[in-house]
Amino acid sequence: MRKGENIYLRKDGRWEGRYPKGRKVDGKIKYGYVYGKSYTEVRQRLFPLRIQYHTLQEIHGVSSETFEEWTTQWLSDVNGKIKPSTFSSYYYKLSKYVLPLLRQVPLNELSSVQGKALLQELQKKLARSTILVIFRIVNKCLNAAKKCGRILSNPFSDIQLPKEKRSKVSALTQFEQRQLMKIARKEKKGRGIPALLALHSGMRIGEIAALKWSDIDFDSRLIHVSHTYQRIGSLDSSKKTQLLFADSKTEASVRVIPMGRVLKKLLLVHRKQSKGVFVFSTNGQPCEPRLLTYHFHRLRKKANLGWIHFHQLRHTFATRCLESKADISSVSAILGHASTQMTLDTYANAMMEQRTQVIEKMEEWIS
């Protein structure tokens, strides 16, 4: 028996009322339900809910598909348009850190309240830099929902995130560098060459792992950087990670690095004992970064150096370039930075000596 708008008398004797909460994935109306012992009771409970959800749809949009449903659709849309390593990062971070909290929340019921709750939960277990990456991914996802009309605004866009503090670049001192290079040259089977290559070229460990002999022009003394080899999160639930050989991350990362005479000599000697197409290989496959890191730490200990990571060799290369009065645009291009500003921001401390000299020269001129 029906009495009034969307209020029914059920066979069990109770009254049932329904109200529209929004639209499901297939476009059909998604309803909410209330129950009571009488028509009047249900009508009284139904009225504020109708007002609430009508207002919610007017302000936030009509899509009541869950955040998980939209995330699945969005990941499907971006897959193939972004690099596999980027897609893997999106999938992993959303699945591990975001969906456990927001999985069943309808899109048009998302608010800054859930965003702040997500932030507080992530701050309990993750570093600031990781939290910022996660929120960048979530905002991309929600902005895409806004763009296609699922929601009218991104409820997370105004959440105050912890400010990203750029860590100071820690380069090896010249003494430490000489110690490391001395030991690296003595390493058997060319296991010290990756560290020397980083110190002489500023290449990233993934770029070094992907380097082929065909990428090196010994006659022109040029190294062509266009690929990277890295371990990323796996989409296969049976394993946590997988190795990926891919094109360089950005347009700026694809670059040509001049090769000095010292590095040329080192690589020519290494080529004589190398097998296969890759400069550093294991059973014909590129040597994965994890193994290069292992060899580096054995090298570091032999050189009596404290804890440093492989990436600091890249910082050391850039610092030595700047200390030798190299121009910032050339250093930026060699490093594969997207802009000279990025180089300036990263290596500001390394350039302090040069800035001091500028002030001294200025004072001499005006005195």
C-alpha positions as CSV (number, residue, x, y, z in Angstrom):
1,M,0.0,0.0,0.0
2,R,1.4,3.4,-1.0
3,K,0.5,6.6,0.9
4,G,2.2,9.8,-0.1
5,E,5.3,10.4,-2.1
6,N,7.7,7.4,-1.9
7,I,6.2,6.2,1.3
8,Y,4.9,2.6,1.4
9,L,3.3,0.2,3.9
10,R,5.3,-3.0,3.9
11,K,4.0,-6.5,4.2
12,D,5.6,-6.8,7.6
13,G,3.5,-3.9,8.9
14,R,6.2,-1.3,8.9
15,W,6.2,1.9,6.8
16,E,9.1,2.6,4.5
17,G,10.1,5.9,2.9
18,R,12.9,6.5,0.3
19,Y,14.8,9.6,-0.8
20,P,17.2,10.1,-3.7
21,K,20.8,10.3,-2.6
22,G,22.3,10.8,-6.1
23,R,23.2,8.8,-9.2
24,K,24.9,5.5,-9.3
25,V,27.7,4.6,-11.8
26,D,25.1,3.4,-14.4
27,G,23.2,6.7,-14.0
28,K,20.3,5.2,-12.1
29,I,19.0,6.9,-9.0
30,K,20.5,5.7,-5.7
31,Y,18.0,5.8,-2.9
32,G,18.3,5.9,0.9
33,Y,15.6,4.4,3.1
34,V,14.0,5.1,6.4
35,Y,11.5,2.9,8.4
36,G,8.9,3.5,11.1
37,K,5.8,2.1,12.7
38,S,3.5,4.8,11.2
39,Y,3.2,6.9,8.1
40,T,3.6,10.1,10.1
41,E,6.8,8.9,11.8
42,V,8.4,8.0,8.4
43,R,7.3,11.3,6.8
44,Q,8.8,13.3,9.7
45,R,12.1,11.4,9.4
46,L,12.1,11.6,5.6
47,F,11.6,15.3,5.2
48,P,15.0,16.5,6.6
49,L,16.8,13.8,4.7
50,R,15.3,14.9,1.4
51,I,16.3,18.5,2.1
52,Q,19.8,17.4,3.1
53,Y,20.5,15.3,0.0
54,H,18.8,17.8,-2.3
55,T,21.1,20.5,-0.9
56,L,24.1,18.2,-1.1
57,Q,23.5,17.5,-4.8
58,E,23.0,21.2,-5.5
59,I,26.4,22.0,-3.9
60,H,28.5,18.9,-4.5
61,G,27.0,17.1,-7.5
62,V,24.7,14.2,-8.2
63,S,27.2,11.3,-8.3
64,S,26.8,9.0,-5.4
65,E,29.1,6.3,-6.7
66,T,31.6,5.4,-4.1
67,F,35.2,6.7,-4.0
68,E,36.4,3.2,-4.8
69,E,34.2,3.0,-7.8
70,W,35.4,6.3,-9.2
71,T,39.0,5.5,-8.4
72,T,38.7,2.3,-10.3
73,Q,37.3,4.1,-13.3
74,W,39.9,6.9,-13.1
75,L,42.8,4.4,-12.9
76,S,41.4,2.7,-15.9
77,D,41.2,6.0,-17.8
78,V,44.8,7.0,-17.1
79,N,46.3,3.6,-17.6
80,G,48.3,3.8,-20.9
81,K,48.4,7.6,-20.8
82,I,51.1,7.7,-18.1
83,K,54.3,5.8,-17.5
84,P,53.9,2.3,-16.0
85,S,56.0,3.3,-13.0
86,T,53.7,6.3,-12.4
87,F,50.6,4.1,-12.8
88,S,52.0,1.6,-10.3
89,S,52.7,4.4,-7.8
90,Y,49.1,5.7,-8.2
91,Y,47.6,2.2,-7.8
92,Y,49.7,1.3,-4.8
93,K,49.3,4.5,-2.8
94,L,45.5,4.7,-3.4
95,S,45.0,1.0,-2.5
96,K,47.3,1.0,0.6
97,Y,46.7,4.4,2.1
98,V,43.5,6.0,0.8
99,L,40.9,3.3,0.0
100,P,40.9,1.8,3.5
101,L,39.5,5.1,4.8
102,L,37.4,6.4,1.9
103,R,36.4,3.2,0.1
104,Q,32.6,3.4,0.6
105,V,32.2,7.2,0.8
106,P,30.0,8.5,-2.0
107,L,31.7,11.1,-4.2
108,N,29.1,13.8,-3.5
109,E,29.4,13.2,0.3
110,L,33.2,13.6,0.3
111,S,34.1,16.7,2.3
112,S,37.2,18.4,3.8
113,V,36.3,16.5,7.0
114,Q,37.2,13.2,5.5
115,G,40.3,14.8,3.9
116,K,41.5,16.1,7.2
117,A,40.9,12.7,8.8
118,L,42.9,11.1,6.0
119,L,45.7,13.6,6.6
120,Q,45.8,12.9,10.4
121,E,45.9,9.1,9.8
122,L,48.7,9.4,7.3
123,Q,50.7,11.6,9.6
124,K,50.8,8.8,12.2
125,K,52.9,6.5,9.9
126,L,54.3,8.3,6.9
127,A,56.9,11.0,6.1
128,R,55.8,14.4,5.0
129,S,57.1,13.9,1.5
130,T,55.1,10.7,1.0
131,I,51.9,12.4,2.4
132,L,52.3,15.2,-0.2
133,V,52.6,12.7,-3.0
134,I,49.5,10.8,-1.8
135,F,47.4,14.0,-1.7
136,R,48.7,15.1,-5.1
137,I,47.4,11.7,-6.5
138,V,44.0,12.1,-4.7
139,N,43.6,15.6,-5.9
140,K,44.3,14.5,-9.5
141,C,41.7,11.8,-9.1
142,L,39.1,14.3,-7.7
143,N,39.9,17.0,-10.2
144,A,39.2,14.5,-12.9
145,A,35.8,13.7,-11.3
146,K,35.0,17.4,-11.3
147,K,36.1,17.8,-14.9
148,C,33.7,15.1,-16.1
149,G,30.8,16.4,-14.0
150,R,30.8,13.8,-11.3
151,I,31.2,16.4,-8.6
152,L,31.0,20.2,-8.7
153,S,34.1,20.9,-6.7
154,N,37.1,19.1,-5.2
155,P,36.5,19.0,-1.5
156,F,40.2,18.4,-0.7
157,S,41.6,21.3,-2.7
158,D,41.8,23.7,0.3
159,I,43.2,21.2,2.9
160,Q,46.3,22.7,4.5
161,L,49.1,20.1,3.9
162,P,52.4,20.1,5.8
163,K,54.8,22.4,4.0
164,E,57.5,20.6,2.1
165,K,60.9,21.4,3.4
166,R,63.6,21.0,0.9
167,S,66.4,19.0,2.5
168,K,69.9,20.4,2.3
169,V,72.1,18.7,-0.3
170,S,74.7,16.6,1.3
171,A,77.7,16.2,-1.0
172,L,80.9,14.3,-0.2
173,T,83.8,16.5,0.7
174,Q,86.7,16.6,-1.8
175,F,88.7,14.4,0.6
176,E,85.9,11.8,0.9
177,Q,85.4,11.8,-2.9
178,R,89.1,11.2,-3.5
179,Q,89.0,8.3,-1.0
180,L,86.0,6.8,-2.6
181,M,87.4,7.1,-6.2
182,K,90.7,5.6,-5.1
183,I,89.0,2.5,-3.8
184,A,86.5,2.3,-6.7
185,R,89.3,2.1,-9.3
186,K,90.7,-0.9,-7.5
187,E,87.5,-2.9,-7.4
188,K,87.4,-6.1,-9.3
189,K,84.9,-6.9,-12.1
190,G,84.2,-3.2,-12.6
191,R,82.0,-3.0,-9.5
192,G,83.4,0.4,-8.7
193,I,82.6,1.8,-12.2
194,P,79.0,2.7,-11.4
195,A,80.0,5.0,-8.5
196,L,82.7,6.6,-10.7
197,L,80.2,7.1,-13.5
198,A,77.9,8.9,-11.1
199,L,80.7,11.1,-9.8
200,H,81.8,12.0,-13.3
201,S,78.4,12.5,-15.0
202,G,75.7,13.1,-12.3
203,M,73.6,10.2,-13.7
204,R,70.9,8.7,-11.5
205,I,71.2,5.1,-10.4
206,G,68.3,4.0,-12.6
207,E,69.9,5.6,-15.6
208,I,73.2,3.9,-14.9
209,A,71.5,0.6,-14.6
210,A,69.7,1.1,-18.0
211,L,72.8,2.3,-19.8
212,K,73.8,0.4,-23.0
213,W,77.1,0.4,-24.8
214,S,75.2,1.8,-27.8
215,D,74.3,4.8,-25.7
216,I,78.0,5.8,-25.4
217,D,79.7,7.5,-28.4
218,F,83.4,7.1,-27.5
219,D,84.6,9.1,-30.6
220,S,82.5,12.1,-29.8
221,R,82.8,11.5,-26.0
222,L,79.1,11.7,-25.4
223,I,76.7,9.6,-23.3
224,H,73.1,9.5,-24.4
225,V,70.6,9.2,-21.5
226,S,67.1,8.1,-22.5
227,H,66.1,5.1,-20.4
228,T,65.8,4.1,-16.8
229,Y,65.7,0.7,-15.0
230,Q,63.9,0.6,-11.7
231,R,62.0,-1.5,-9.2
232,I,58.4,-0.4,-8.8
233,G,55.4,-1.7,-7.0
234,S,53.8,-4.6,-8.7
235,L,50.1,-4.8,-9.8
236,D,50.4,-8.6,-9.4
237,S,49.2,-9.4,-5.9
238,S,51.5,-12.5,-5.8
239,K,54.6,-10.2,-5.6
240,K,55.3,-6.8,-4.1
241,T,57.6,-5.3,-6.7
242,Q,58.7,-5.7,-10.3
243,L,61.6,-4.4,-12.4
244,L,60.8,-2.0,-15.2
245,F,63.0,-0.9,-18.1
246,A,61.4,2.3,-19.4
247,D,61.9,5.6,-21.2
248,S,63.3,8.4,-19.0
249,K,60.8,10.1,-16.7
250,T,60.6,13.5,-18.3
251,E,61.6,15.3,-21.5
252,A,64.4,17.0,-19.6
253,S,65.7,13.6,-18.4
254,V,66.5,12.6,-22.0
255,R,69.8,14.3,-22.5
256,V,73.4,14.1,-23.8
257,I,76.2,14.2,-21.3
258,P,79.8,15.1,-22.4
259,M,82.3,12.5,-21.3
260,G,85.6,13.6,-19.9
261,R,88.8,11.8,-20.7
262,V,89.1,10.2,-17.3
263,L,85.7,8.7,-17.6
264,K,86.2,7.6,-21.2
265,K,89.4,5.7,-20.2
266,L,87.6,4.0,-17.3
267,L,84.7,2.9,-19.5
268,L,87.0,1.6,-22.3
269,V,88.8,-0.6,-19.8
270,H,85.5,-1.8,-18.5
271,R,84.2,-2.6,-21.9
272,K,86.9,-5.1,-22.5
273,Q,85.7,-7.3,-19.6
274,S,82.0,-6.6,-20.2
275,K,79.6,-9.0,-21.8
276,G,76.3,-8.1,-23.5
277,V,74.6,-4.9,-24.6
278,F,74.4,-3.3,-21.1
279,V,77.3,-1.5,-19.5
280,F,76.4,-3.2,-16.2
281,S,74.7,-6.5,-16.6
282,T,73.8,-9.8,-14.8
283,N,73.2,-12.8,-17.1
284,G,72.6,-10.5,-20.1
285,Q,70.0,-8.4,-18.2
286,P,70.6,-4.9,-16.9
287,C,72.1,-4.9,-13.4
288,E,69.2,-3.8,-11.1
289,P,69.7,-0.7,-8.9
290,R,69.4,-2.7,-5.8
291,L,72.6,-4.7,-6.7
292,L,74.4,-1.5,-7.7
293,T,73.5,-0.1,-4.3
294,Y,74.8,-3.2,-2.6
295,H,78.2,-3.0,-4.4
296,F,78.3,0.8,-3.6
297,H,77.9,0.2,0.2
298,R,80.7,-2.4,0.2
299,L,82.8,0.2,-1.6
300,R,81.8,2.9,0.9
301,K,82.8,0.8,3.9
302,K,86.2,0.1,2.3
303,A,86.7,3.8,1.9
304,N,85.9,4.3,5.6
305,L,83.0,6.6,4.9
306,G,80.0,7.0,7.1
307,W,76.4,6.3,5.9
308,I,75.7,7.9,2.6
309,H,73.4,6.8,-0.2
310,F,74.2,6.4,-3.9
311,H,72.2,9.5,-4.9
312,Q,74.7,11.6,-3.0
313,L,77.2,10.9,-5.7
314,R,75.0,12.8,-8.1
315,H,74.8,15.7,-5.6
316,T,78.6,15.5,-5.3
317,F,79.0,15.8,-9.1
318,A,76.8,18.9,-9.2
319,T,78.5,20.5,-6.2
320,R,82.0,20.0,-7.7
321,C,80.7,21.5,-11.0
322,L,79.4,24.6,-9.2
323,E,82.5,24.9,-7.1
324,S,84.6,25.0,-10.3
325,K,82.5,28.0,-11.4
326,A,80.4,26.2,-14.0
327,D,77.4,28.1,-15.3
328,I,74.1,27.0,-13.8
329,S,72.3,26.4,-17.2
330,S,75.0,23.9,-18.3
331,V,74.9,22.1,-14.9
332,S,71.1,22.0,-15.0
333,A,71.1,20.5,-18.5
334,I,73.7,17.8,-17.6
335,L,71.6,16.8,-14.5
336,G,68.4,16.6,-16.5
337,H,66.6,19.1,-14.4
338,A,63.3,20.6,-15.8
339,S,64.5,24.1,-15.2
340,T,67.5,26.1,-13.9
341,Q,65.4,27.2,-11.0
342,M,65.2,23.6,-9.8
343,T,69.0,23.5,-9.9
344,L,69.3,26.8,-8.1
345,D,66.8,25.7,-5.4
346,T,68.5,22.3,-4.9
347,Y,72.1,23.5,-4.8
348,A,71.8,26.9,-3.2
349,N,74.2,26.1,-0.4
350,A,76.8,24.8,-2.8
351,M,76.8,28.2,-4.6
352,M,77.2,30.2,-1.4
353,E,81.0,30.7,-1.9
354,Q,80.3,32.1,-5.3
355,R,77.7,34.4,-3.9
356,T,80.1,35.6,-1.3
357,Q,82.7,36.4,-4.0
358,V,80.0,38.5,-5.8
359,I,79.4,40.6,-2.7
360,E,83.2,41.1,-2.2
361,K,83.7,42.2,-5.8
362,M,80.7,44.5,-5.5
363,E,82.2,46.1,-2.4
364,E,85.6,46.5,-4.0
365,W,83.9,48.2,-7.0
366,I,82.0,50.8,-4.9
367,S,84.8,51.4,-2.3
